[in-house]
Amino acid sequence: MARTDNILSLLEAGARAEGLRHQAIASNIANLQTPGYRRVDIRFEEFLEKALDSGKPVSQEELKAELYRPKTTELKANGNDVSWEEEVGHMMKNSIRHKTYLRLMSKIYQQMALAMDTKS
């Protein structure tokens, strides 16, 4: 059961990270015309990769996503680096990842419910 708990922890952390990323993208879009605004993103995948490579159970604390400013995109004349097209693309990709995490968690819970079903 510890293995299932760890998988659920990873999926829950992923769903939370994508929720935070959604907020970051929304903030980027809201500040599309704000002079000097630099887009924000989150770091999560590298933390997840380390956790998976370690082969050990992972705590929720180890998988917390963190906000950062990538500062890798080209600045416009007003000092802003947010691109509407890129943010919409990030939002679509983020939505797919979030749904995937939730669907995988749902499947695990369905399997647990089937395993506990005594009506058979």
Rosetta constraint file for C-alpha pairs under 8 A:
AtomPair CA 1 CA 5 HARMONIC 6.27 0.50
AtomPair CA 2 CA 6 HARMONIC 6.15 0.50
AtomPair CA 3 CA 7 HARMONIC 6.25 0.50
AtomPair CA 3 CA 57 HARMONIC 7.87 0.50
AtomPair CA 4 CA 8 HARMONIC 6.09 0.50
AtomPair CA 5 CA 9 HARMONIC 6.10 0.50
AtomPair CA 6 CA 10 HARMONIC 6.22 0.50
AtomPair CA 6 CA 57 HARMONIC 5.85 0.50
AtomPair CA 6 CA 58 HARMONIC 6.61 0.50
AtomPair CA 7 CA 11 HARMONIC 6.21 0.50
AtomPair CA 8 CA 12 HARMONIC 5.95 0.50
AtomPair CA 8 CA 105 HARMONIC 6.51 0.50
AtomPair CA 8 CA 108 HARMONIC 7.96 0.50
AtomPair CA 9 CA 13 HARMONIC 6.04 0.50
AtomPair CA 9 CA 58 HARMONIC 7.57 0.50
AtomPair CA 9 CA 59 HARMONIC 7.58 0.50
AtomPair CA 9 CA 60 HARMONIC 6.77 0.50
AtomPair CA 10 CA 14 HARMONIC 6.15 0.50
AtomPair CA 10 CA 48 HARMONIC 7.68 0.50
AtomPair CA 10 CA 58 HARMONIC 7.72 0.50
AtomPair CA 10 CA 63 HARMONIC 7.74 0.50
AtomPair CA 11 CA 15 HARMONIC 6.19 0.50
AtomPair CA 11 CA 101 HARMONIC 5.53 0.50
AtomPair CA 11 CA 102 HARMONIC 7.59 0.50
AtomPair CA 11 CA 104 HARMONIC 7.53 0.50
AtomPair CA 11 CA 105 HARMONIC 6.59 0.50
AtomPair CA 12 CA 16 HARMONIC 6.20 0.50
AtomPair CA 12 CA 101 HARMONIC 7.37 0.50
AtomPair CA 12 CA 105 HARMONIC 7.74 0.50
AtomPair CA 13 CA 17 HARMONIC 6.08 0.50
AtomPair CA 13 CA 60 HARMONIC 6.76 0.50
AtomPair CA 13 CA 63 HARMONIC 6.18 0.50
AtomPair CA 13 CA 64 HARMONIC 6.96 0.50
AtomPair CA 14 CA 18 HARMONIC 6.19 0.50
AtomPair CA 14 CA 44 HARMONIC 7.86 0.50
AtomPair CA 14 CA 98 HARMONIC 7.51 0.50
AtomPair CA 14 CA 101 HARMONIC 6.57 0.50
AtomPair CA 15 CA 19 HARMONIC 6.24 0.50
AtomPair CA 15 CA 98 HARMONIC 5.45 0.50
AtomPair CA 15 CA 101 HARMONIC 5.70 0.50
AtomPair CA 15 CA 102 HARMONIC 6.80 0.50
AtomPair CA 16 CA 20 HARMONIC 6.29 0.50
AtomPair CA 17 CA 21 HARMONIC 6.11 0.50
AtomPair CA 17 CA 42 HARMONIC 7.72 0.50
AtomPair CA 17 CA 44 HARMONIC 6.60 0.50
AtomPair CA 17 CA 64 HARMONIC 7.29 0.50
AtomPair CA 17 CA 65 HARMONIC 5.50 0.50
AtomPair CA 18 CA 22 HARMONIC 6.03 0.50
AtomPair CA 18 CA 94 HARMONIC 6.18 0.50
AtomPair CA 18 CA 95 HARMONIC 7.73 0.50
AtomPair CA 18 CA 97 HARMONIC 7.19 0.50
AtomPair CA 18 CA 98 HARMONIC 5.66 0.50
AtomPair CA 19 CA 23 HARMONIC 6.50 0.50
AtomPair CA 19 CA 98 HARMONIC 7.43 0.50
AtomPair CA 20 CA 24 HARMONIC 6.32 0.50
AtomPair CA 20 CA 42 HARMONIC 7.50 0.50
AtomPair CA 20 CA 65 HARMONIC 7.71 0.50
AtomPair CA 21 CA 25 HARMONIC 6.14 0.50
AtomPair CA 21 CA 41 HARMONIC 6.35 0.50
AtomPair CA 21 CA 42 HARMONIC 5.94 0.50
AtomPair CA 21 CA 94 HARMONIC 7.32 0.50
AtomPair CA 22 CA 26 HARMONIC 6.14 0.50
AtomPair CA 22 CA 91 HARMONIC 6.65 0.50
AtomPair CA 22 CA 94 HARMONIC 6.90 0.50
AtomPair CA 22 CA 95 HARMONIC 7.97 0.50
AtomPair CA 23 CA 27 HARMONIC 6.14 0.50
AtomPair CA 24 CA 28 HARMONIC 6.20 0.50
AtomPair CA 24 CA 40 HARMONIC 5.89 0.50
AtomPair CA 24 CA 41 HARMONIC 5.90 0.50
AtomPair CA 24 CA 42 HARMONIC 7.58 0.50
AtomPair CA 24 CA 67 HARMONIC 7.96 0.50
AtomPair CA 25 CA 29 HARMONIC 6.22 0.50
AtomPair CA 25 CA 40 HARMONIC 7.37 0.50
AtomPair CA 25 CA 41 HARMONIC 7.24 0.50
AtomPair CA 25 CA 87 HARMONIC 6.25 0.50
AtomPair CA 25 CA 90 HARMONIC 7.41 0.50
AtomPair CA 25 CA 91 HARMONIC 6.62 0.50
AtomPair CA 26 CA 30 HARMONIC 6.07 0.50
AtomPair CA 27 CA 31 HARMONIC 6.19 0.50
AtomPair CA 27 CA 40 HARMONIC 7.96 0.50
AtomPair CA 28 CA 32 HARMONIC 6.15 0.50
AtomPair CA 28 CA 38 HARMONIC 7.98 0.50
AtomPair CA 28 CA 39 HARMONIC 5.43 0.50
AtomPair CA 28 CA 40 HARMONIC 6.68 0.50
AtomPair CA 28 CA 82 HARMONIC 6.43 0.50
AtomPair CA 28 CA 87 HARMONIC 7.37 0.50
AtomPair CA 29 CA 82 HARMONIC 7.36 0.50
AtomPair CA 29 CA 84 HARMONIC 6.71 0.50
AtomPair CA 29 CA 87 HARMONIC 6.84 0.50
AtomPair CA 31 CA 37 HARMONIC 6.73 0.50
AtomPair CA 31 CA 82 HARMONIC 7.78 0.50
AtomPair CA 32 CA 37 HARMONIC 7.93 0.50
AtomPair CA 32 CA 80 HARMONIC 7.48 0.50
AtomPair CA 32 CA 82 HARMONIC 5.64 0.50
AtomPair CA 32 CA 83 HARMONIC 7.22 0.50
AtomPair CA 32 CA 84 HARMONIC 7.12 0.50
AtomPair CA 33 CA 80 HARMONIC 7.22 0.50
AtomPair CA 34 CA 78 HARMONIC 7.99 0.50
AtomPair CA 34 CA 80 HARMONIC 6.71 0.50
AtomPair CA 35 CA 78 HARMONIC 4.98 0.50
AtomPair CA 35 CA 79 HARMONIC 5.72 0.50
AtomPair CA 35 CA 80 HARMONIC 5.55 0.50
AtomPair CA 36 CA 78 HARMONIC 6.16 0.50
AtomPair CA 36 CA 79 HARMONIC 4.26 0.50
AtomPair CA 36 CA 80 HARMONIC 4.77 0.50
AtomPair CA 37 CA 79 HARMONIC 6.79 0.50
AtomPair CA 37 CA 80 HARMONIC 4.82 0.50
AtomPair CA 37 CA 81 HARMONIC 6.94 0.50
AtomPair CA 37 CA 82 HARMONIC 7.78 0.50
AtomPair CA 38 CA 69 HARMONIC 6.76 0.50
AtomPair CA 38 CA 71 HARMONIC 6.89 0.50
AtomPair CA 38 CA 79 HARMONIC 7.80 0.50
AtomPair CA 38 CA 80 HARMONIC 5.63 0.50
AtomPair CA 38 CA 81 HARMONIC 5.47 0.50
AtomPair CA 38 CA 82 HARMONIC 6.77 0.50
AtomPair CA 39 CA 69 HARMONIC 6.06 0.50
AtomPair CA 39 CA 70 HARMONIC 7.33 0.50
AtomPair CA 39 CA 71 HARMONIC 7.46 0.50
AtomPair CA 39 CA 80 HARMONIC 7.91 0.50
AtomPair CA 39 CA 81 HARMONIC 6.31 0.50
AtomPair CA 39 CA 82 HARMONIC 5.67 0.50
AtomPair CA 40 CA 67 HARMONIC 6.67 0.50
AtomPair CA 40 CA 68 HARMONIC 5.66 0.50
AtomPair CA 40 CA 69 HARMONIC 4.55 0.50
AtomPair CA 40 CA 70 HARMONIC 6.71 0.50
AtomPair CA 41 CA 67 HARMONIC 5.74 0.50
AtomPair CA 41 CA 68 HARMONIC 5.63 0.50
AtomPair CA 41 CA 69 HARMONIC 6.18 0.50
AtomPair CA 41 CA 70 HARMONIC 6.93 0.50
AtomPair CA 42 CA 65 HARMONIC 6.17 0.50
AtomPair CA 42 CA 66 HARMONIC 5.27 0.50
AtomPair CA 42 CA 67 HARMONIC 4.35 0.50
AtomPair CA 42 CA 68 HARMONIC 5.81 0.50
AtomPair CA 43 CA 47 HARMONIC 7.48 0.50
AtomPair CA 43 CA 65 HARMONIC 5.51 0.50
AtomPair CA 43 CA 66 HARMONIC 5.30 0.50
AtomPair CA 43 CA 67 HARMONIC 6.42 0.50
AtomPair CA 43 CA 68 HARMONIC 7.17 0.50
AtomPair CA 44 CA 48 HARMONIC 6.21 0.50
AtomPair CA 44 CA 63 HARMONIC 7.13 0.50
AtomPair CA 44 CA 64 HARMONIC 7.10 0.50
AtomPair CA 44 CA 65 HARMONIC 4.77 0.50
AtomPair CA 44 CA 66 HARMONIC 6.94 0.50
AtomPair CA 45 CA 49 HARMONIC 6.02 0.50
AtomPair CA 46 CA 50 HARMONIC 6.25 0.50
AtomPair CA 47 CA 51 HARMONIC 6.24 0.50
AtomPair CA 47 CA 62 HARMONIC 7.30 0.50
AtomPair CA 47 CA 63 HARMONIC 5.95 0.50
AtomPair CA 47 CA 64 HARMONIC 7.96 0.50
AtomPair CA 47 CA 65 HARMONIC 7.89 0.50
AtomPair CA 48 CA 52 HARMONIC 6.15 0.50
AtomPair CA 48 CA 63 HARMONIC 6.40 0.50
AtomPair CA 49 CA 53 HARMONIC 6.05 0.50
AtomPair CA 50 CA 54 HARMONIC 6.12 0.50
AtomPair CA 51 CA 55 HARMONIC 6.98 0.50
AtomPair CA 51 CA 56 HARMONIC 7.30 0.50
AtomPair CA 51 CA 57 HARMONIC 7.97 0.50
AtomPair CA 51 CA 58 HARMONIC 6.31 0.50
AtomPair CA 51 CA 62 HARMONIC 7.82 0.50
AtomPair CA 51 CA 63 HARMONIC 7.79 0.50
AtomPair CA 52 CA 56 HARMONIC 7.68 0.50
AtomPair CA 58 CA 62 HARMONIC 6.62 0.50
AtomPair CA 58 CA 63 HARMONIC 7.62 0.50
AtomPair CA 59 CA 63 HARMONIC 6.97 0.50
AtomPair CA 60 CA 64 HARMONIC 6.60 0.50
AtomPair CA 71 CA 81 HARMONIC 7.98 0.50
AtomPair CA 73 CA 81 HARMONIC 5.94 0.50
AtomPair CA 73 CA 82 HARMONIC 7.93 0.50
AtomPair CA 74 CA 81 HARMONIC 5.80 0.50
AtomPair CA 75 CA 79 HARMONIC 5.35 0.50
AtomPair CA 75 CA 80 HARMONIC 5.49 0.50
AtomPair CA 75 CA 81 HARMONIC 4.54 0.50
AtomPair CA 76 CA 80 HARMONIC 5.46 0.50
AtomPair CA 76 CA 81 HARMONIC 5.97 0.50
AtomPair CA 82 CA 86 HARMONIC 7.92 0.50
AtomPair CA 82 CA 87 HARMONIC 7.49 0.50
AtomPair CA 83 CA 87 HARMONIC 6.17 0.50
AtomPair CA 84 CA 88 HARMONIC 6.20 0.50
AtomPair CA 85 CA 89 HARMONIC 6.26 0.50
AtomPair CA 86 CA 90 HARMONIC 6.12 0.50
AtomPair CA 87 CA 91 HARMONIC 6.05 0.50
AtomPair CA 88 CA 92 HARMONIC 6.26 0.50
AtomPair CA 89 CA 93 HARMONIC 6.27 0.50
AtomPair CA 90 CA 94 HARMONIC 5.92 0.50
AtomPair CA 91 CA 95 HARMONIC 6.04 0.50
AtomPair CA 92 CA 96 HARMONIC 6.42 0.50
AtomPair CA 93 CA 97 HARMONIC 6.38 0.50
AtomPair CA 94 CA 98 HARMONIC 6.09 0.50
AtomPair CA 95 CA 99 HARMONIC 6.13 0.50
AtomPair CA 96 CA 100 HARMONIC 6.13 0.50
AtomPair CA 97 CA 101 HARMONIC 6.29 0.50
AtomPair CA 98 CA 102 HARMONIC 6.35 0.50
AtomPair CA 99 CA 103 HARMONIC 6.01 0.50
AtomPair CA 100 CA 104 HARMONIC 6.12 0.50
AtomPair CA 101 CA 105 HARMONIC 6.27 0.50
AtomPair CA 102 CA 106 HARMONIC 6.11 0.50
AtomPair CA 103 CA 107 HARMONIC 6.21 0.50
AtomPair CA 104 CA 108 HARMONIC 6.36 0.50
AtomPair CA 105 CA 109 HARMONIC 6.27 0.50
AtomPair CA 106 CA 110 HARMONIC 6.12 0.50
AtomPair CA 107 CA 111 HARMONIC 6.17 0.50
AtomPair CA 108 CA 112 HARMONIC 6.24 0.50
AtomPair CA 109 CA 113 HARMONIC 6.15 0.50
AtomPair CA 110 CA 114 HARMONIC 6.17 0.50
AtomPair CA 111 CA 115 HARMONIC 6.12 0.50
AtomPair CA 112 CA 116 HARMONIC 6.27 0.50
AtomPair CA 113 CA 117 HARMONIC 6.10 0.50
